[in-house]
Amino acid sequence: MSVTQQPAPGSGPGPDAGGGDAAADQLRDRISADSLTTRRDYLRIVATVSGGLAVGGVAVASGILHRHGDSETMPEAKKVTDQLAPGESVAFRFPGDEDRALAIRLGDGSLVAYSAVCTHLACAVLWREDRGPEGELYCPCHEGVFDARTGEVTAGPPPRPLPRIFLTERSDGSVWAVATARSGEPAREALCRQFGDSQPETAQRLGCPGAARADESRRT
């Protein structure tokens, strides 16, 4: 279940729509049913389906497009939600306002969060609680599926796992996003990359390479 509000059923176009428009409207209704997909996402998907597949694939593969977690600096912590119950998810933006993300509370209470941009052709990734014992992350454009606990690809064409977002839960139950990881990047490496310069004590506790020497040099 998503904590974001869903549109009411039956609000789509009437039966008199033209053939081409009807197909586009059906695609729009399918995608916009999830709160993660914005009007910009819909336009991107329609453009991709109508002939931009090759260009989009080359751009993603070559790294031309922005990838979640690319920043070398520590992002500012951002509140995701006041509360998140097991089986619920919430869409948010992190680390930047253009970076779509999704936080999920799994059935056992674990908190996970990932980029909500598919690593195949940048379509929106949706959360489906009813798929499997822990739910799944699903891209409707080309049937890509990601493991909800790890972000790894389990089906479809995506070439890489979803970039991870690190969350922390405060004593009042609020959930905050604090750091990111690139697709497939080990957690320790990602945290050291972002905390190393700005929080040397944290980096030292993590055992980041060079953290102790850097901290010592600051004291002398």
C-alpha positions as CSV (number, residue, x, y, z in Angstrom):
1,M,0.0,0.0,0.0
2,S,1.2,3.5,-0.8
3,V,0.7,6.4,1.6
4,T,0.4,8.7,-1.4
5,Q,-3.2,9.3,-2.6
6,Q,-4.4,7.4,-5.7
7,P,-6.7,9.0,-8.3
8,A,-10.3,7.8,-8.3
9,P,-11.2,5.1,-10.8
10,G,-13.3,5.9,-13.8
11,S,-11.8,9.3,-14.4
12,G,-10.3,8.4,-17.8
13,P,-11.4,9.5,-21.2
14,G,-14.7,8.5,-22.7
15,P,-15.2,5.9,-25.4
16,D,-15.4,8.5,-28.2
17,A,-11.7,9.2,-28.2
18,G,-9.8,8.4,-31.4
19,G,-7.8,5.3,-31.9
20,G,-4.3,6.9,-31.5
21,D,-5.4,9.2,-28.7
22,A,-7.2,6.3,-26.9
23,A,-4.0,4.3,-26.9
24,A,-2.0,7.2,-25.5
25,D,-4.7,7.8,-22.9
26,Q,-4.7,4.2,-21.8
27,L,-0.9,4.4,-21.3
28,R,-1.2,7.6,-19.4
29,D,-3.9,6.2,-17.1
30,R,-1.9,3.1,-16.5
31,I,1.2,5.0,-15.5
32,S,-0.5,8.0,-13.7
33,A,-2.3,5.5,-11.4
34,D,0.9,5.5,-9.3
35,S,1.9,8.6,-7.4
36,L,5.5,8.2,-8.5
37,T,4.8,9.2,-12.1
38,T,4.4,12.9,-12.9
39,R,3.2,14.5,-16.1
40,R,6.9,14.9,-17.1
41,D,7.3,11.1,-16.7
42,Y,4.3,10.5,-18.9
43,L,5.6,12.7,-21.6
44,R,9.0,11.0,-21.4
45,I,7.4,7.6,-21.7
46,V,5.2,8.5,-24.7
47,A,8.3,10.0,-26.4
48,T,10.2,6.9,-25.8
49,V,7.5,4.6,-27.1
50,S,7.0,6.7,-30.2
51,G,10.6,6.4,-31.4
52,G,13.2,7.4,-28.9
53,L,14.2,4.0,-27.7
54,A,17.6,3.8,-29.5
55,V,18.7,7.3,-28.5
56,G,17.6,6.8,-24.8
57,G,19.3,3.4,-24.6
58,V,22.6,4.8,-25.9
59,A,22.4,7.8,-23.6
60,V,21.8,5.7,-20.5
61,A,24.4,3.2,-21.4
62,S,27.1,5.8,-22.1
63,G,26.4,7.7,-18.9
64,I,25.2,10.9,-20.6
65,L,22.1,11.1,-18.5
66,H,22.3,12.0,-14.8
67,R,22.4,8.9,-12.6
68,H,21.1,8.8,-9.0
69,G,23.9,9.0,-6.5
70,D,26.5,10.5,-8.8
71,S,27.3,13.4,-6.4
72,E,30.7,13.2,-4.5
73,T,29.5,15.5,-1.7
74,M,27.4,14.6,1.3
75,P,23.7,15.6,0.6
76,E,21.7,17.5,3.1
77,A,19.5,15.1,5.2
78,K,15.9,15.3,4.2
79,K,12.8,14.2,6.0
80,V,10.9,11.5,4.0
81,T,7.8,11.0,6.1
82,D,6.5,11.4,9.7
83,Q,5.7,7.6,10.0
84,L,5.9,4.6,7.8
85,A,4.1,1.4,8.7
86,P,5.0,-2.1,7.5
87,G,3.8,-2.7,3.9
88,E,3.6,1.0,3.2
89,S,5.7,3.1,0.7
90,V,6.2,6.8,0.1
91,A,7.5,8.7,-2.9
92,F,10.0,11.5,-2.3
93,R,12.8,13.4,-3.9
94,F,16.4,13.0,-2.9
95,P,19.2,14.1,-2.9
96,G,17.9,16.8,-5.4
97,D,14.5,18.0,-6.4
98,E,14.7,16.1,-9.7
99,D,15.8,12.8,-8.1
100,R,12.7,10.6,-7.8
101,A,12.9,8.1,-5.0
102,L,10.8,5.5,-3.1
103,A,11.0,4.5,0.5
104,I,9.4,1.2,1.7
105,R,8.8,-0.4,5.1
106,L,9.1,-4.2,4.5
107,G,6.9,-6.6,6.4
108,D,9.6,-7.3,9.0
109,G,10.0,-3.6,9.8
110,S,13.1,-3.1,7.7
111,L,13.4,0.3,5.9
112,V,14.7,0.4,2.4
113,A,14.8,3.2,-0.2
114,Y,15.9,3.4,-3.9
115,S,16.0,5.6,-6.9
116,A,12.6,5.4,-8.5
117,V,14.1,5.7,-12.0
118,C,14.6,2.4,-13.9
119,T,18.2,1.7,-14.9
120,H,17.0,0.6,-18.3
121,L,15.4,3.6,-20.0
122,A,14.6,5.9,-17.0
123,C,10.9,5.1,-16.7
124,A,9.3,5.4,-13.3
125,V,9.7,2.4,-10.9
126,L,6.6,1.4,-8.9
127,W,6.1,-0.5,-5.6
128,R,3.8,-3.6,-5.7
129,E,3.2,-5.0,-2.3
130,D,1.1,-7.9,-3.5
131,R,3.9,-9.4,-5.6
132,G,5.8,-12.1,-3.7
133,P,6.5,-12.4,0.0
134,E,8.2,-9.0,0.2
135,G,6.6,-7.2,-2.7
136,E,8.6,-6.0,-5.7
137,L,9.8,-2.9,-7.5
138,Y,8.4,-2.9,-11.0
139,C,8.9,-0.8,-14.2
140,P,5.8,-1.0,-16.4
141,C,7.5,0.3,-19.6
142,H,9.4,-2.9,-20.3
143,E,8.5,-5.3,-17.5
144,G,11.6,-4.7,-15.4
145,V,11.6,-6.1,-11.9
146,F,13.8,-5.4,-8.9
147,D,14.2,-7.1,-5.6
148,A,12.6,-5.0,-2.8
149,R,15.2,-5.8,-0.2
150,T,18.3,-5.4,-2.3
151,G,17.4,-3.4,-5.4
152,E,18.9,-6.1,-7.6
153,V,17.4,-6.9,-11.0
154,T,15.3,-10.1,-10.9
155,A,13.6,-9.9,-14.3
156,G,13.4,-7.9,-17.5
157,P,15.9,-5.8,-19.4
158,P,17.4,-3.4,-16.7
159,P,21.2,-3.8,-16.8
160,R,22.0,-2.6,-13.3
161,P,20.4,-2.7,-9.8
162,L,18.6,0.4,-8.5
163,P,20.8,3.0,-6.8
164,R,20.3,2.8,-3.0
165,I,19.3,5.6,-0.6
166,F,20.3,5.3,3.0
167,L,17.6,6.0,5.6
168,T,17.6,6.7,9.3
169,E,14.6,6.6,11.7
170,R,14.5,9.1,14.6
171,S,13.0,8.6,18.0
172,D,9.8,10.3,17.0
173,G,9.3,7.7,14.2
174,S,10.1,10.1,11.4
175,V,12.2,8.7,8.5
176,W,15.0,10.7,7.0
177,A,17.2,10.2,3.9
178,V,20.9,10.9,4.6
179,A,23.0,9.5,1.8
180,T,23.0,7.7,-1.6
181,A,24.8,4.9,-3.3
182,R,25.5,4.5,-7.0
183,S,24.1,1.4,-8.8
184,G,25.9,-1.6,-7.4
185,E,28.1,0.4,-5.1
186,P,28.9,-1.3,-1.7
187,A,27.3,0.6,1.2
188,R,30.6,1.2,3.0
189,E,32.2,2.6,-0.1
190,A,29.3,4.9,-0.7
191,L,29.2,6.2,2.8
192,C,32.9,6.7,3.0
193,R,32.8,8.7,-0.3
194,Q,30.2,11.1,1.1
195,F,31.0,11.3,4.8
196,G,34.8,11.2,4.5
197,D,35.5,14.9,4.2
198,S,32.5,16.4,5.9
199,Q,32.2,14.1,8.9
200,P,35.7,12.7,9.6
201,E,34.6,11.1,13.0
202,T,31.8,9.2,11.2
203,A,34.2,8.1,8.5
204,Q,36.7,6.9,11.1
205,R,34.0,4.8,12.8
206,L,33.2,3.3,9.4
207,G,36.8,2.4,8.9
208,C,37.1,4.5,5.8
209,P,40.6,4.4,4.1
210,G,42.6,7.5,5.2
211,A,40.0,8.7,7.7
212,A,42.2,8.4,10.7
213,R,45.1,10.3,9.0
214,A,42.7,13.0,7.7
215,D,41.3,13.5,11.2
216,E,44.7,13.7,12.7
217,S,45.8,16.3,10.2
218,R,42.9,18.5,11.1
219,R,43.9,18.5,14.8
220,T,47.5,19.4,14.1
